[in-house]
Amino acid sequence: GAGVSQSPSNKVTEKGKDVELRCDPISGHTALYWYRQSLGQGLEFLIYFQGNSAPDKSGLPSDRFSAERTGGSVSTLTIQRTQQEDSAVYLCASSFQGGRAEKFFGPGTRLTVL
Amino acid sequence: SQELEQSPQSLIVQEGKNLTINCTSSKTLYGLYWYKQKYGEGLIFLMMLQKGGEEKSHEKITAKLDEKKQQSSLHITASQPSHAGIYLCGADNSAGKSTFGDGTTLTVKP
């Protein structure tokens, strides 16, 4: 498809397990963002990749969270030793440039930590 | 980081009424976005504003950017039930990092 895709769409895991969330941005988009949205809340910024620059990781809530972007395309957000407070919808977005460009959002991954 | 404050947090209006949602930034705006989200669904892009004084419209929704005040407003004319949802403003900093406000939940009563 032509849009941003994310997988899995839903993930249920047990507390303490590691999870990996995947984002496939729109081809050619140099900027990629990860956000977290808890129920009834706004979007919490997690991390921003722009081209070959060092990512802006200022939003990652703890060292249990990490993300990488391989080949300037696909990105994986990894949460280690998941906690119940990690339960949320994780949204990925991409844009053709970093800043002043429409962000195209994926459908999100709903993570539930039991 | 760019702090965005939206007001009101929630809004209930009668169908046919006009309404305004505000978004204020604590820092210089390099790009301001409005998105709409329906419960359980993805984000729908409404519009992007870049220059002070800029105004854009999409159907019955108009957004303005006051760069000096670091503020944007979203105005809906003659609201309809289809306008219900969560409206989110987002903004870029100079490095392209985009952050979002907490959203305004709009309910339109038929």
Interface residues (C-beta under 8 A of the other chain):
Chain A: A31 Y33 Y35 G40 Q41 G42 L43 F45 Y48 Q50 D56 S58 G59 L91 A93 Q97 G98 G99 R100 A101 E102 K103 F104 F105 G106 P107 G108
Chain B: S1 Q6 Y30 G31 Y33 Y35 G42 L43 F45 M48 Q50 L88 G90 D92 N93 S94 A95 G96 K97 S98 T99 F100 G101 D102 G103 T105
